[in-house]
Amino acid sequence: MINLRGTRARCAVVVAVGALLLAGCGTDDSAGGSTSAPTAPRDQLLLTQEEFPAGSTKMELPKDRVGAAAADLTSAGQNGTFTPQECAGPQQDLGTAMKDLLERSSITAASGQSGDMYVEYIADTTADLARITELNAKCARYTFASSVEGARIDVTGETENRTAPADLKGVDAIVYRSTTSSSIGTDKPLVMSAYSGMATLRGLTVLVRVTALSDAADQAAFDRLFIAAVDKVRTAA
């Protein structure tokens, strides 16, 4: 069941959404980055606790828990209605794509003192960034209606493609900002905003997402984390 009220549940949903964005928009194993993969294990390429914003707390994210949250989202997506209708296409077959992604990813995350959430994935595949940018433009504004266990879910969302930080010049990278308002039944809507960045290099995809439980996600914090995450992969042995 999707429960947006508890902090842990919200975190799981946020993380799952980040993964679904990567899984649902496709991959291209021949695109992006150098063919020289790092020799260091993926877990060692992730940001450490000290590299997250000061005062944040590392979150434990078992893959089975993230996968369960993603499965709930996938089920809701398959049984719901998107407007415009063409935005429903990327939701198809996400169950298998999510399973494959989690098996090929290392994950780290932290929560901030103000409720912000920071998530990083490193997957041993390269995402089709051009396709994601195109989808973001096509589905810049959308609504979604579904139900879970008899409770109606309504979501409105906006996505805007942004320019990647100048420090990432020469790296195949994209950035986009998203805002959603979600409500279950008659509950008060939950507003969330996020900056997401994806970069493909050295045969890997780095995904960083900074999410706020408001419409004011911290772009400066996102830029710092995204640059740090990509640089860590770029300079790894």
matplotlib code that plots the C-alpha trace (Angstrom):
import matplotlib.pyplot as plt

x = [0.0, 1.2, 1.2, 2.4, 2.0, 4.9, 8.4, 9.9, 7.2, 7.6, 11.3, 10.8, 8.3, 10.7, 13.6, 11.4, 10.3, 13.9, 14.6, 11.5, 12.5, 15.7, 14.2, 11.1, 12.9, 15.2, 18.9, 21.4, 24.5, 26.4, 25.9, 27.8, 31.0, 34.3, 34.6, 37.1, 35.0, 36.4, 38.1, 36.7, 33.5, 30.3, 29.7, 33.0, 32.0, 28.9, 29.0, 29.9, 28.0, 30.6, 29.9, 26.2, 25.0, 26.0, 23.5, 22.0, 21.5, 22.3, 19.3, 19.3, 17.6, 17.3, 16.7, 13.7, 12.0, 12.6, 11.4, 8.2, 7.5, 8.3, 5.9, 3.1, 3.8, 4.0, 0.7, -1.0, 0.4, -0.9, -4.4, -4.6, -5.2, -2.7, -3.5, -2.1, -2.6, 0.8, 2.5, 1.2, 3.6, 6.8, 4.9, 4.5, 6.7, 8.2, 8.1, 10.7, 12.7, 12.7, 13.9, 16.7, 17.8, 18.0, 20.0, 22.5, 22.6, 24.3, 22.3, 22.9, 20.6, 20.4, 17.7, 18.2, 17.1, 14.4, 13.0, 14.9, 16.0, 19.2, 19.5, 22.2, 22.2, 25.0, 24.0, 26.3, 24.3, 24.0, 20.7, 19.3, 19.5, 18.1, 15.0, 14.5, 14.8, 12.3, 9.8, 10.2, 9.3, 6.4, 5.0, 5.9, 2.5, 0.3, -2.3, -2.7, -5.7, -5.7, -6.8, -5.1, -7.2, -10.2, -8.6, -8.4, -5.0, -4.7, -1.4, -0.6, 2.9, 5.2, 8.7, 11.1, 14.4, 17.3, 20.9, 23.5, 26.1, 29.0, 31.5, 30.2, 31.2, 32.4, 30.2, 27.0, 24.5, 21.0, 19.1, 15.4, 13.2, 9.9, 7.0, 4.1, 1.0, -0.4, -3.5, -5.0, -8.8, -9.7, -6.2, -4.4, -2.3, 1.4, 3.5, 7.0, 9.7, 12.9, 16.0, 17.3, 20.5, 21.7, 25.1, 26.6, 30.3, 32.7, 29.9, 27.9, 24.9, 25.0, 21.6, 21.3, 18.0, 17.3, 13.7, 11.9, 8.5, 7.5, 7.8, 11.3, 13.9, 17.4, 19.1, 22.4, 22.6, 21.7, 24.4, 27.0, 25.9, 25.6, 29.0, 30.6, 28.9, 30.0, 33.5, 33.9, 33.2, 35.1, 38.3, 38.1, 40.8]
y = [0.0, 3.5, 5.6, 9.2, 10.2, 8.6, 10.0, 6.6, 5.8, 9.1, 8.5, 5.1, 6.5, 9.3, 6.9, 4.6, 7.4, 8.3, 4.8, 4.6, 7.7, 6.0, 2.6, 3.9, 6.1, 3.4, 2.7, 2.5, 0.4, 1.9, 5.6, 8.1, 8.2, 6.4, 2.7, 2.5, 1.5, 2.2, -0.6, 0.4, -1.3, 0.7, 1.0, 2.9, 5.4, 6.5, 9.7, 9.1, 10.5, 13.3, 14.4, 14.9, 18.3, 19.1, 17.9, 15.2, 11.6, 8.6, 6.5, 2.7, 1.6, -2.1, -3.0, -5.1, -2.2, 0.2, -2.5, -2.9, 0.8, 0.8, -2.1, -0.1, 2.8, 0.6, -1.1, 2.3, 3.6, 0.6, 1.0, 4.8, 7.4, 9.9, 13.2, 13.6, 10.0, 9.6, 10.1, 6.7, 4.8, 5.0, 3.4, 0.1, -2.8, -0.9, -3.9, -5.8, -2.6, -1.7, -5.1, -5.0, -1.5, -2.3, -5.4, -3.3, -0.3, 0.8, 3.3, 5.8, 8.4, 10.8, 13.0, 16.6, 18.4, 20.3, 17.1, 17.3, 14.0, 13.3, 10.2, 8.8, 5.8, 4.4, 1.9, -0.2, 0.8, 4.0, 5.8, 7.3, 11.0, 12.4, 10.3, 11.4, 15.1, 14.6, 12.9, 15.7, 18.2, 16.1, 15.6, 18.9, 19.1, 16.1, 14.8, 11.2, 9.5, 6.0, 4.2, 1.9, -0.3, 1.8, 5.1, 7.6, 9.0, 12.3, 13.7, 16.8, 17.4, 19.7, 19.0, 21.5, 20.7, 22.7, 23.3, 21.1, 22.8, 24.4, 22.3, 19.3, 20.6, 17.7, 15.1, 13.9, 15.1, 16.4, 18.2, 18.7, 20.2, 18.6, 19.5, 17.3, 17.6, 14.2, 13.5, 10.3, 10.4, 13.6, 14.0, 17.3, 17.2, 16.5, 18.9, 17.8, 19.4, 18.0, 18.6, 15.5, 15.1, 12.2, 11.7, 8.9, 8.3, 5.4, 2.9, 4.0, 6.2, 8.5, 9.7, 12.4, 13.6, 16.3, 16.4, 18.8, 18.3, 21.7, 23.6, 24.9, 22.2, 23.5, 24.0, 25.0, 21.8, 19.8, 21.3, 20.6, 17.0, 16.3, 17.7, 15.8, 12.5, 12.8, 13.9, 11.0, 8.6, 10.7, 10.6, 7.1, 4.6]
z = [0.0, -0.7, 2.4, 2.0, 5.6, 7.3, 6.8, 6.1, 3.6, 1.8, 1.6, 0.1, -2.5, -3.4, -3.9, -6.0, -8.2, -8.8, -9.9, -12.0, -13.9, -14.9, -15.6, -17.4, -19.9, -21.3, -21.5, -24.3, -23.5, -26.4, -25.5, -23.3, -21.4, -21.8, -22.4, -19.6, -16.6, -13.1, -11.3, -7.9, -6.8, -7.4, -3.6, -3.3, -6.0, -4.1, -2.0, 1.6, 4.7, 4.9, 1.3, 2.0, 3.3, 6.9, 9.4, 7.2, 8.3, 6.3, 5.4, 5.1, 1.9, 1.5, -2.2, -1.3, 0.5, -2.4, -4.9, -2.9, -3.0, -6.7, -7.3, -5.6, -7.9, -11.0, -10.1, -9.6, -12.9, -14.9, -13.4, -13.6, -16.2, -17.5, -19.2, -21.8, -22.6, -24.3, -21.0, -19.9, -22.3, -20.2, -17.3, -19.2, -18.1, -15.3, -12.9, -14.9, -15.6, -11.9, -10.9, -13.5, -12.4, -8.7, -9.5, -11.4, -9.1, -5.9, -3.8, -1.1, 0.5, 3.4, 4.9, 5.9, 9.0, 7.2, 5.6, 2.3, 0.9, -1.1, -3.2, -5.5, -7.8, -9.8, -12.4, -14.6, -17.7, -19.6, -19.8, -22.9, -21.8, -25.1, -24.7, -21.1, -22.1, -24.9, -22.6, -20.1, -22.8, -24.0, -20.6, -19.1, -17.4, -16.6, -14.3, -13.1, -11.4, -9.9, -6.8, -4.2, -1.9, -2.7, -2.0, -4.9, -5.8, -7.7, -8.9, -10.8, -12.0, -13.9, -15.3, -16.7, -18.4, -17.0, -17.9, -16.3, -14.0, -15.9, -13.9, -15.8, -19.2, -21.4, -19.5, -21.1, -18.4, -18.1, -15.3, -14.7, -12.0, -11.1, -8.9, -7.9, -5.8, -4.6, -2.6, -1.4, -0.9, 1.1, 2.7, 2.3, -0.8, -0.4, -2.4, -3.4, -5.6, -6.8, -8.9, -10.7, -12.6, -14.7, -16.2, -18.3, -18.2, -18.1, -18.9, -15.9, -15.1, -12.1, -10.9, -8.2, -6.8, -4.2, -3.0, -0.7, 0.9, -0.5, -3.8, -2.9, -3.6, -2.9, -6.3, -4.8, -2.7, -5.7, -7.9, -5.3, -4.9, -8.6, -9.4, -6.5, -7.5, -11.2, -10.3, -8.0, -10.9, -13.4, -11.3, -9.9, -10.6]

ax = plt.figure().add_subplot(projection="3d")
ax.plot(x, y, z, "-o")
ax.set_aspect("equal")
plt.show()
